[in-house]
Amino acid sequence: MPIEDPCLVLAELEAAYRALVMGRAAKRVRYRDDTGAEQEVDHHRTSLVDLRAEVLRYRGLCDASLGLQSQPTQFCVRAG
């Protein structure tokens, strides 16, 4: 089994994230319920939180494969 290039996976994940954020990956379903009222439901194949976590994970793997140091993804400010 060939090893996946983390940078190629990262590009695909980022494209999927952008599509989901822009509403292109969502599927809207319209139907009439038992009372005859029209209903509309949006379905997503994945959650933004899970997808964003994978983007960040693969960004680190891609950076490591290129010998780059990853940028921190969280920042902390101390008061005092």
DSSP file (Angstrom, degrees, kcal/mol; ACC not computed):
  #  RESIDUE AA STRUCTURE BP1 BP2  ACC     N-H-->O    O-->H-N    N-H-->O    O-->H-N    TCO  KAPPA ALPHA  PHI   PSI    X-CA   Y-CA   Z-CA
    1    1 A M              0   0    0      0, 0.0     2,-0.0     0, 0.0     0, 0.0   0.000 360.0 360.0 360.0 123.3    0.0    0.0    0.0
    2    2 A P        -     0   0    0      0, 0.0     2,-0.4     0, 0.0     0, 0.0  -0.344 360.0-112.4 -69.6 148.9    1.6    3.3   -1.1
    3    3 A I        -     0   0    0      1,-0.1     2,-0.2    -2,-0.0     0, 0.0  -0.667  33.3-121.8 -80.9 131.8    2.1    6.0    1.5
    4    4 A E        -     0   0    0     -2,-0.4    -1,-0.1     1,-0.1     3,-0.0  -0.487  19.3-118.4 -74.2 142.2   -0.1    9.1    0.9
    5    5 A D    >>  -     0   0    0     -2,-0.2     4,-2.0     1,-0.2     3,-0.7  -0.723  19.5-149.4 -77.1 116.0    1.5   12.4    0.4
    6    6 A P  H 3> S+     0   0    0      0, 0.0     4,-2.3     0, 0.0    56,-0.3   0.785  95.0  57.8 -61.6 -26.0    0.2   14.5    3.4
    7    7 A C  H 3> S+     0   0    0      2,-0.2     4,-1.9     1,-0.2     5,-0.1   0.864 106.7  47.4 -72.3 -34.7    0.4   17.7    1.3
    8    8 A L  H <> S+     0   0    0     -3,-0.7     4,-1.8     2,-0.2    -1,-0.2   0.902 113.1  48.4 -69.8 -40.7   -1.9   16.2   -1.4
    9    9 A V  H  X S+     0   0    0     -4,-2.0     4,-2.6     1,-0.2    -2,-0.2   0.907 109.3  54.3 -63.3 -41.3   -4.3   15.1    1.3
   10   10 A L  H  X S+     0   0    0     -4,-2.3     4,-2.8     1,-0.2     5,-0.2   0.910 106.0  51.7 -58.8 -44.2   -4.1   18.6    2.8
   11   11 A A  H  X S+     0   0    0     -4,-1.9     4,-1.9     1,-0.2    -1,-0.2   0.905 111.8  46.7 -61.3 -41.6   -5.1   20.2   -0.5
   12   12 A E  H  X S+     0   0    0     -4,-1.8     4,-2.3     2,-0.2    -2,-0.2   0.906 112.8  49.2 -66.8 -41.4   -8.1   17.9   -0.8
   13   13 A L  H  X S+     0   0    0     -4,-2.6     4,-2.5     2,-0.2    -2,-0.2   0.909 110.7  49.9 -64.5 -42.1   -9.2   18.5    2.8
   14   14 A E  H  X S+     0   0    0     -4,-2.8     4,-2.5     2,-0.2    -1,-0.2   0.891 110.7  50.0 -64.5 -38.6   -8.9   22.3    2.4
   15   15 A A  H  X S+     0   0    0     -4,-1.9     4,-2.3    -5,-0.2    -1,-0.2   0.905 111.9  48.0 -64.9 -41.0  -11.0   22.2   -0.8
   16   16 A A  H  X S+     0   0    0     -4,-2.3     4,-2.2     2,-0.2    -2,-0.2   0.895 111.3  51.0 -65.9 -39.6  -13.6   20.1    1.0
   17   17 A Y  H  X S+     0   0    0     -4,-2.5     4,-2.7     2,-0.2     5,-0.2   0.931 111.0  47.7 -62.9 -46.8  -13.6   22.6    3.9
   18   18 A R  H  X S+     0   0    0     -4,-2.5     4,-2.3     1,-0.2     6,-0.2   0.910 111.6  50.7 -61.3 -42.1  -14.0   25.6    1.6
   19   19 A A  H  <>S+     0   0    0     -4,-2.3     5,-2.1     1,-0.2     6,-1.2   0.903 112.3  46.7 -63.1 -40.8  -16.9   23.8   -0.3
   20   20 A L  H ><5S+     0   0    0     -4,-2.2     3,-1.0     4,-0.2    -2,-0.2   0.912 112.9  48.7 -68.1 -42.2  -18.7   23.0    3.0
   21   21 A V  H 3<5S+     0   0    0     -4,-2.7    -2,-0.2     1,-0.2    -1,-0.2   0.873 112.1  49.3 -64.6 -36.8  -18.2   26.6    4.3
   22   22 A M  T 3<5S-     0   0    0     -4,-2.3    -1,-0.2    -5,-0.2    -2,-0.2   0.446 116.9-113.8 -84.8   0.3  -19.5   28.1    1.1
   23   23 A G  T < 5S+     0   0    0     -3,-1.0     3,-0.3    -4,-0.3    -3,-0.2   0.524  85.7 115.8  84.5   5.1  -22.5   25.8    1.1
   24   24 A R  S   <S+     0   0    0     -5,-2.1    -4,-0.2    -6,-0.2    -5,-0.1   0.732  74.9  51.0 -80.1 -20.6  -21.6   23.8   -2.0
   25   25 A A  S    S+     0   0    0     -6,-1.2    20,-0.4    -9,-0.1    -1,-0.2   0.514  91.5  96.8 -93.4  -5.0  -21.2   20.5   -0.1
   26   26 A A        -     0   0    0     -3,-0.3     2,-0.5    -7,-0.3    18,-0.2  -0.541  63.6-147.1 -83.9 150.7  -24.6   20.8    1.6
   27   27 A K  E     -A   43   0A   0     16,-2.7    16,-2.9    -2,-0.2     2,-0.5  -0.979   7.7-154.3-119.7 123.9  -27.6   19.0    0.2
   28   28 A R  E     -A   42   0A   0     -2,-0.5     2,-0.5    14,-0.2    14,-0.2  -0.846   9.1-166.3-101.0 128.2  -31.0   20.7    0.6
   29   29 A V  E     -A   41   0A   0     12,-3.1    12,-2.7    -2,-0.5     2,-0.4  -0.955   1.5-165.8-117.5 129.2  -34.0   18.4    0.6
   30   30 A R  E     +A   40   0A   0     -2,-0.5     2,-0.3    10,-0.2    10,-0.2  -0.926  20.3 151.3-113.3 139.1  -37.5   19.7    0.2
   31   31 A Y  E     -A   39   0A   0      8,-2.4     8,-4.1    -2,-0.4     2,-0.5  -0.975  42.5-111.4-155.9 166.0  -40.6   17.6    0.9
   32   32 A R  E     -A   38   0A   0     -2,-0.3     6,-0.2     6,-0.3     5,-0.1  -0.906  33.0-143.7-104.5 131.4  -44.2   17.8    2.1
   33   33 A D    >   -     0   0    0      4,-2.7     3,-1.8    -2,-0.5    -1,-0.0  -0.144  38.7 -81.0 -83.5-174.4  -44.9   16.4    5.5
   34   34 A D  T 3  S+     0   0    0      1,-0.3    -1,-0.1     2,-0.1    -2,-0.0   0.773 130.5  52.5 -60.5 -28.3  -48.1   14.5    6.6
   35   35 A T  T 3  S-     0   0    0      2,-0.1    -1,-0.3     1,-0.0     3,-0.1   0.538 119.0-108.9 -86.0  -5.9  -50.0   17.8    7.1
   36   36 A G  S <  S+     0   0    0     -3,-1.8     2,-0.2     1,-0.3    -2,-0.1   0.403  73.0 139.5  93.6  -2.1  -49.1   19.0    3.5
   37   37 A A        -     0   0    0      1,-0.1    -4,-2.7    -5,-0.1     2,-0.4  -0.539  56.6-117.6 -76.7 140.7  -46.7   21.7    4.8
   38   38 A E  E     -A   32   0A   0     -6,-0.2     2,-0.3    -2,-0.2    -6,-0.3  -0.647  33.1-167.1 -80.7 130.8  -43.5   22.0    2.7
   39   39 A Q  E     -A   31   0A   0     -8,-4.1    -8,-2.4    -2,-0.4     2,-0.4  -0.852   8.3-160.9-116.4 152.3  -40.4   21.3    4.7
   40   40 A E  E     -A   30   0A   0     -2,-0.3     2,-0.4   -10,-0.2   -10,-0.2  -0.996   9.5-178.1-136.1 129.8  -36.8   22.0    3.9
   41   41 A V  E     -A   29   0A   0    -12,-2.7   -12,-3.1    -2,-0.4     2,-0.5  -0.989  17.0-145.2-130.9 135.7  -33.8   20.3    5.5
   42   42 A D  E     -A   28   0A   0     -2,-0.4     2,-0.4   -14,-0.2   -14,-0.2  -0.868  16.9-164.5 -98.6 131.6  -30.0   20.8    4.9
   43   43 A H  E     -A   27   0A   0    -16,-2.9   -16,-2.7    -2,-0.5     2,-0.4  -0.946   3.7-167.9-116.5 137.4  -27.8   17.8    5.1
   44   44 A H        -     0   0    0     -2,-0.4   -18,-0.1   -18,-0.2     3,-0.1  -0.950  20.7-142.8-121.0 143.9  -24.0   17.8    5.5
   45   45 A R  S    S+     0   0    0    -20,-0.4     2,-0.3    -2,-0.4    -1,-0.1   0.715  84.3   7.1 -78.9 -20.1  -21.8   14.9    5.1
   46   46 A T  S    S-     0   0    0     -3,-0.0     2,-0.3   -26,-0.0    -1,-0.1  -0.962  80.8-100.7-152.5 166.5  -19.4   16.0    7.8
   47   47 A S     >  -     0   0    0     -2,-0.3     4,-2.2     1,-0.1     5,-0.2  -0.671  24.2-128.2 -93.2 150.8  -19.2   18.6   10.5
   48   48 A L  H  > S+     0   0    0     -2,-0.3     4,-2.8     1,-0.2     5,-0.2   0.864 108.5  56.4 -61.9 -36.4  -17.0   21.7   10.1
   49   49 A V  H  > S+     0   0    0      2,-0.2     4,-2.0     1,-0.2    -1,-0.2   0.934 109.6  43.8 -64.0 -46.7  -15.3   21.0   13.5
   50   50 A D  H  > S+     0   0    0      2,-0.2     4,-1.8     1,-0.2    -1,-0.2   0.911 115.9  47.8 -64.8 -42.2  -14.2   17.5   12.5
   51   51 A L  H  X S+     0   0    0     -4,-2.2     4,-2.2     1,-0.2    -2,-0.2   0.903 110.6  51.2 -66.9 -41.1  -13.0   18.6    9.0
   52   52 A R  H  X S+     0   0    0     -4,-2.8     4,-2.4     1,-0.2    -1,-0.2   0.885 107.5  54.0 -63.2 -38.2  -11.1   21.6   10.4
   53   53 A A  H  X S+     0   0    0     -4,-2.0     4,-2.2     1,-0.2    -1,-0.2   0.901 109.4  47.9 -62.1 -41.1   -9.3   19.3   12.9
   54   54 A E  H  X S+     0   0    0     -4,-1.8     4,-2.8     2,-0.2     5,-0.2   0.886 109.0  53.8 -67.5 -38.5   -8.2   17.1   10.0
   55   55 A V  H  X S+     0   0    0     -4,-2.2     4,-2.0     1,-0.2    -2,-0.2   0.938 111.5  45.3 -59.5 -46.6   -7.0   20.1    8.0
   56   56 A L  H  X S+     0   0    0     -4,-2.4     4,-1.8     2,-0.2    -2,-0.2   0.891 112.9  50.6 -65.0 -39.3   -4.9   21.2   11.0
   57   57 A R  H  X S+     0   0    0     -4,-2.2     4,-1.9     1,-0.2    -2,-0.2   0.936 113.8  43.9 -64.9 -46.3   -3.6   17.7   11.5
   58   58 A Y  H  X S+     0   0    0     -4,-2.8     4,-2.7     2,-0.2    -1,-0.2   0.789 107.3  59.9 -72.1 -26.5   -2.6   17.3    7.9
   59   59 A R  H  X S+     0   0    0     -4,-2.0     4,-2.6    -5,-0.2    -1,-0.2   0.921 107.9  46.4 -63.5 -41.7   -1.1   20.8    7.8
   60   60 A G  H  X S+     0   0    0     -4,-1.8     4,-2.3     2,-0.2    -2,-0.2   0.907 113.3  48.3 -64.7 -41.9    1.3   19.7   10.5
   61   61 A L  H  X S+     0   0    0     -4,-1.9     4,-2.1     2,-0.2    -2,-0.2   0.895 112.9  48.4 -65.3 -40.2    2.1   16.4    8.7
   62   62 A C  H  X S+     0   0    0     -4,-2.7     4,-1.4   -56,-0.3     6,-0.2   0.941 111.8  48.6 -64.7 -48.0    2.7   18.3    5.4
   63   63 A D  H  <>S+     0   0    0     -4,-2.6     5,-3.2     1,-0.2     4,-0.4   0.907 111.7  50.2 -58.2 -42.6    4.9   20.8    7.1
   64   64 A A  H ><5S+     0   0    0     -4,-2.3     3,-1.0     1,-0.2    -1,-0.2   0.888 107.5  53.1 -64.5 -38.9    6.9   18.0    8.8
   65   65 A S  H 3<5S+     0   0    0     -4,-2.1    -1,-0.2     1,-0.3    -2,-0.2   0.780 111.6  46.7 -68.0 -24.8    7.3   16.2    5.5
   66   66 A L  T 3<5S-     0   0    0     -4,-1.4    -1,-0.3    -3,-0.3    -2,-0.2   0.437 118.2-112.3 -92.9  -1.7    8.8   19.4    4.0
   67   67 A G  T < 5S+     0   0    0     -3,-1.0     2,-0.2    -4,-0.4    -3,-0.2   0.688  72.0 138.2  78.2  18.7   11.1   20.0    7.0
   68   68 A L      < -     0   0    0     -5,-3.2     2,-0.5    -6,-0.2    -1,-0.3  -0.633  57.0-118.5 -94.8 154.8    9.1   23.1    8.0
   69   69 A Q        -     0   0    0     -2,-0.2     2,-0.0    -3,-0.1    -5,-0.0  -0.822  34.1-120.2 -92.0 127.8    8.2   24.0   11.5
   70   70 A S        -     0   0    0     -2,-0.5   -10,-0.1   -10,-0.1     3,-0.0  -0.330  21.6-120.1 -67.0 145.4    4.5   24.1   12.1
   71   71 A Q        -     0   0    0      1,-0.1    -1,-0.1     2,-0.0     2,-0.0  -0.614  37.7 -97.9 -79.9 145.1    2.9   27.4   13.2
   72   72 A P        -     0   0    0      0, 0.0    -1,-0.1     0, 0.0     3,-0.0  -0.375  26.6-156.9 -63.5 143.2    1.1   27.2   16.5
   73   73 A T  S    S+     0   0    0      1,-0.1     2,-0.4    -3,-0.0    -2,-0.0   0.553  75.0  50.7 -98.9  -9.6   -2.7   26.8   16.0
   74   74 A Q        -     0   0    0      2,-0.0     2,-0.3     0, 0.0    -1,-0.1  -0.974  67.2-159.8-129.4 145.1   -3.7   28.2   19.4
   75   75 A F        -     0   0    0     -2,-0.4     2,-0.4    -3,-0.0    -2,-0.0  -0.910   1.5-158.5-123.6 150.1   -2.6   31.4   21.1
   76   76 A C        -     0   0    0     -2,-0.3     2,-0.5     2,-0.0    -2,-0.0  -0.993   1.4-164.0-131.3 134.6   -2.7   32.4   24.7
   77   77 A V        -     0   0    0     -2,-0.4     2,-0.5     2,-0.0    -2,-0.0  -0.978  12.3-150.1-118.4 128.3   -2.6   35.9   26.1
   78   78 A R        -     0   0    0     -2,-0.5     2,-0.3     2,-0.0    -2,-0.0  -0.835   6.5-148.0-101.6 132.3   -1.8   36.4   29.8
   79   79 A A              0   0    0     -2,-0.5    -2,-0.0     1,-0.2     0, 0.0  -0.681 360.0 360.0 -92.0 147.8   -3.3   39.2   31.8
   80   80 A G              0   0    0     -2,-0.3    -1,-0.2     0, 0.0    -2,-0.0   0.426 360.0 360.0 143.3 360.0   -1.4   40.8   34.6
